[in-house]
Amino acid sequence: MTEQFIPEPYDRRGLAKRTIGDLLSRRNQVALDLGALDTNITSTFSSEGDQVSSSFRGLLDRRSAFAHDLGLVDAQIDYTLHDLCGTMDDPQDVETYDGTLGVSREFVDKHEAPVGQLVWLDDLPQRYSGANDDPGTVNGQRWGTGALIADNLFLTAGHCFQPDPRRWKVPSHNGTAIAAEEMAQLMCVCFNYQRNGATGDMRPGAVFPVLALMEYSATDLDYAIVKLGPDALGRLPGDKELYGKLTVATKHFPAKNDILCIIQHPNGSEKKVEAGHLMDTRNGRIAYNDIGTFGGASGSPILYEKTGEIVGVHVKGGSLPIGGFNSGTAISAIRAVSKLIPG
Amino acid sequence: MYTVSFVGLNYFNACTTGEKKVMIPNGTRAGGHMPTHYASLFIEADHLDSDDWWSDQRIRRRIRLEVRLGEFRSVDVIEFRIPKKVELTFRCHDDTLSNVNLDDGLPKLQALAGFKLDSVGADTIAEVPIPGGAIEAFRFGSSALVRWLIEKHHDPITITAGDGEETRRITLKKSDCQLPTEIVLSNTIDLLTRGNGHSQERGAGNGHGGDMAGAVMHSAAMQSGSMPGDSMGMAAANGSDNHSSVGYGNSGHFMLYAKLDWDRDESKFQHPDLSGLKNFKPLPFHHPYLAFLCTLKEVPDPPCVPTCC
């Protein structure tokens, strides 16, 4: 008996949104080009002085005004469209993912296990109880995301270790925030913090201590690698029988509109998956505007749908209902400076 | 038509029969674990016609937005900080207030055990009457904000701050397009200055946001803070325990709402219910300050969200 072919569900709404977005972008660009052309024509004829009739110049002025109005109308259509029906694709739980975001269920099943959550320890008030100590406001806070790239190496975002996060206060001695190295040692990585697909219950997480911050940069080249210690049974998290590790890309890199997948802990929550398209890549950075992420997703691996390899580290939001983009650090830029990236 | 987007800690007292208003808890006096919060209006400089705001509380901010990878656009925004307790009024000639969805997901202060609104003596930095228009909550990043849409008003759009002794005004230009003029009213720490809110007490200046520079650092042999297999301090990570109440990592700035409580008891605000925020759709906007907030690097937001009753 022939097995019935069931096509994978297709995200029509997402595609429609992207199509409309592309059309509006193109229309805006045409309007801008039109305006620039008008300016050029006007300045050319202005240099001819009185030889150009005032009526012709009046027509050009009116045409410029129309081009300006066209841009405003576009903006209004865009605004109204999003006001009326704007929704962003939300990340889905990894174990109940419905396969509609651009990568298959199998892809997520195969690559989610080595993705873990960076968490501040929850005994900071005890550790920073001296007269000149301040435990800050991050005690026990679920902080970022990352992925195993070796048995005990965890790739994440560098700014997770910046001592002056805008909305939080990290521990301090004598009024001075602790350094990145000390911050790292006050964190641990939790794997398997996700919802059980069969029962809907939270799975018990498995926690590994951060031993050291091995590499760190928080500029545009935003990444870090931390070294993890073993669990109580002496096992390292990247052991095959535990969570395994992801492969870092060496030669196959995505092109514009290729599908990327980000497995993440958005807003400190359980593990989720989102996917979308590469918008642009330049100067060691990757941009995407249809992959929903939230605070706490920093450090998530950006996976290439065609290979399952890590091609970047997610670091920044900015994809807005109207325009904008999220971005990450390209793995090629990290590889250029790292002594630890395998391969 | 214009909108006012309320960002951060703003309590919408709009479901009772009395005066409908927004009460903004006063976070200007920092202390203990709570960093200084500023109640500020953010108005795009090009939209401003005139003002007589307190000159030392009027800060021109240059916001740099990345429009494409590596391509930036700078926009000037004026921040008008509210220096003392005022009634803040927005020109509105709509006498019907529509509450679109605030009850569908914002944390409700009246639902917190033991909370009793101090309707007369609450420690607010500003109170904003909302006589008409529509108030609607939107998702904003991993948090939420409330947008007040005012369709009926006389021009020009005017904002007045008064405390009974003096009155200050901000007047906006008449908009030349049909998009609503956007105003932001924020009650948060200073998010535009790196090393700000929490270090403000140490005298940080009014710089602009920007990513801290730093070189790649390699470390081959840093010492471990934990012994292998040592579970000390890791209980919260595996979901087996809630965060310690001592470190304020869970409730964060939300406890500033204690300024509105009859007892001023912060313990009532330690576990806000934020599960409903995901019910809201994302906010459409053009305001550069909101765009800036969306582009901050992605560590979680502390629960600095509007509330309702």
Interface residues (C-beta under 8 A of the other chain):
Chain A: L72 A75 Q76 Y79 H82 D83 G86 T87 M88 D90 Q117 V119 W120 L121 D122 D123 L124 P125 R127 P135 G136 T137 V138 N139 G140 Q141 R142 W143 G144 A157 G158 H159 C160 Q162 D164 P165 R166 R167 W168 K169 G175 A180 E181 E182 Q185 L186 C188 C190 Y193 M202 P204 G205 A206 V207 P209 V210 L211 A212 L213 M214 E215 Y216 S217 A218 T219 D220 L221 D222 G229 P230 D231 A232 L233 G234 P266 N267 G268 D280 T281 R282 N283 R285 A287 T293 F294 G295 G296 A297 S298 H314 V315 K316 G317 G318 S319 L320 P321 I322 G323 G324 F325 S327 V337 K339
Chain B: H33 P35 E66 V67 R68 L69 G70 G141 S142 C177 Q178 L179 I189 L191 R194 G195 N196 G197 H198 S199 R202 D211 M212 A213 G214 A215 V216 M217 H218 S219 A220 A221 M222 Q223 S224 G225 S226 M227 P228 G229 D230 S231 M232 G233 M234 A235 A236 A237 N238 G239 S240 D241 N242 H243 S244 V246 G247 Y248 G249 N250 G252 H253 K278 K281 P282 L283 P284 F285 H286 A291 C294 T295 L296 K297 E298 V299 P300 D301 P302 C304
